[in-house]
Amino acid sequence: MMRRLALLLFAGLMASSAASRAQPLPPDPDPAAVEVARIMIASIPRPRVHVSSDAEEERRIEESLLSALAPERPCDRNNGECRAAAQAIARQFAPAVTRRDRELGERMMAYALMDALRPDQLGRLAATLRTEDGRLFIQAWNSLWTGRAPQRQDEIDCRARERLPNPYAEARILFRQRTAHLPRTREAPPVMVPLIVPPMSTSSCSRGEAQ
């Protein structure tokens, strides 16, 4: 099920047809699309997606009300009564602005999902995300963003590379072979601080072993 979920989410988004994108959008997004969007947005760690707090919105609203660039000339911000009115109104409307921004993000992603997936696919995706497998998928997805211990990341990087060819190194070897009979360059190499890369074992990527 996890494999089907990943394929549905990623391959489905990438392989959406132009015909589906040409369809007019409804006034409100599909509830299943909103549910999927809400789950996906909530899974992204907060340091990567800044969500404004009510206090931040209060400051922004207050500054916009008192700004000299406002559509109508505001009262003097140095006047205590003027400032108090701006603060009171900002405090009143900040929660609504925060809520609206959150809902806007969910609706935008929901419409994008509707542009990529059919209603029946969205329904199945939403249902899958409610299951234990869906929860585990979101947890795994979240781990891609939150980072991990450096040693574990080194092991992952090593393991990912160890069975792949290195075309760049092969190209350098072939170039040296084909140009061995040609005169060597007289151009001085640029002055660079050498990058010290610790040797990596070609036989093992296990934790705790020499890299």
N, C-alpha and C positions, 0 to 999 in steps of 0.2 A: 504493500500500500504506500509506503514511503517513496518508493521509486516512482509509482504512478503519480503521486502528489507532486514530486519535483518536476516530472515531465510535463504535467498539466500546467503548473505555474510558470515555468520558464519557456519550454518549447511552445506552449500555447500562446504566451505573450509575444514571442518572436515571430510566430508563423501566422499571425492573424491576417485575414484577407482584406484587400482594399475595399471589397464590397461591404464588409461589416462596418468599416470605418466611415463609409459613405452614408450609412443610415442616420436619420435625424435623431438627436438625443432627446430623451423624455425630460419633462420638467424636474423630476427627481430620479436619482440613480436607483438601480435594482437593490432591494434590501440585502440580497446575498452579496452583492459587490461591496456595499457599505460595510458589511460584517467582515469580509475578507480584508478590506482596506484598514479597518480599525485594528484588526489583529496584527497585520503586517507593520503598521505604523507603531503600535505599542511594542513590537519586538525589537525596534531599532533603539540602541542605547541612547540615553539622553545627551551625553557629551557630543554625539554626532548629529543629533537633531534637537536644536534648541527650542524649548517650549517656554514661552513667556509666562511669567508669574503675574498675578493680579497687581502686585506692587510695581513691577516694571511697566505694566500697561497703564497704571495710574500716572506714573511719571510722564509717559509718552502722551497720554490724553491731556494732561495738565499743560504740557509744553505746547501742544498743538492749539489748545484753546487760547493761550496767551501769546502765541507767535505773531510777530508783526506781519508775517506772510499769510495770515488767515484771510479767508474771503472777505470778511467784514472786520474792520479795525477793532481790536479788543480794547478792554479797559486797561488802565495803567497797571502793569504787573507789580509795580512797587507799592501800589495801594493795598493795604491789608485786607479790605473787604473784597477787592477784586481777586486777590490771590486765594482767599478762603473759598470764594464761590467756585473757582476753577478746581480747587482740591476736592471740594464736596462732590462736584459733578463727576470728576475723574474717578473718585472712589465709587460712585454709584454705577458707572458704566463699565468699569474695568472687567468685572466678571463676565459681562455679556460679550465684550471684545475678545477675551480669552477663549470663551466658549465658541464664538463665531470662527476664530482662527483655527481651532481644532476641527470643527465641523467642515470648514472649507478644505482643509488638507485631506480629510476623509472623503469628501465628495469628489475632489479632483482625482484622487487615486481610484475611486470607485468608477468614475466615468472612463478613466484610462483602462481599467480592467474590462469594462463593458465593451470597449473598442477592440479588445483583444480576444475575449472569450464569449462563447455563446451563453445564453441564460442557463441552459441545462448544465454546462460545464461549471459555471459560477456556483450553481446550487450544489453540485457534487463537491466542489472545492471547499465551500463554506462548511458543508457537512463533515468533510474529512478533517478540517482544522478543529472541529469540536471534539474529535476522538483523541484517544491517548497517543496514537501514531502522529496525529496532527500536532499535538502538544510537543512531542519529542522533536518533530521536524522544526518547529518554531524555536525550540530550545537550541537545536543544532545550528540553525540559521543565526541566532543571536550570538552564539559563540564565535562565529566568524568575524564579528565586529568588536567583541569585547577584549580580544587578545588573550594570550596565554603565557605561561612561564617561558622565558627565553630559551631554556634548554629544550623544552618540548617543541618550540617553534623551530629551533635549529634541526631537531630530529625530523620534523615534518618536511622542512626545506630539503634536507639531505635525501630523505627517502623519495621525495618527488623527482629529484634530479638523477638519482643513481642509475636508473635503467634507461634514461633518455640519451640519445646521441648529442654531441656538441658540435653542430655544424660550423660554428665560428672557429673553433680550434682546428677542425678538419680543413677549413678553407685556408687558414694560416699555413698549415703543413704543406698543402698542395701548392700554395703560392711560392713558398720557399723552394720546393722541389723544382718547379717550372722556371724559376728565375735564378737558380743557383749559379748559372754561367754568366749572368749579367753583372756589370760593375755595381758595386755597393754605393749607396747614397753618400754624398759628402755633406748633406744638410745636418746641422747639429740638432739633436732631439730637444724638444721643449723641456724647460726646467720644471719638474713636477715633484711633489712630495710623493714618494712611493707608497702605494696602498699596501699595508701589511695584512694579508689574509691568512689566518691560521690554516695549516694543512688539514684537508678533510680526508678521512679514510674512504677508500673506494670499496671496502669490503663490508662495512657495517655502519648503520646509522642508529644503532641502539643507544639509549641513554646510558650515561655513565662510562661509555667506552671512548677511547681516544678519537677525536674528530680531526 
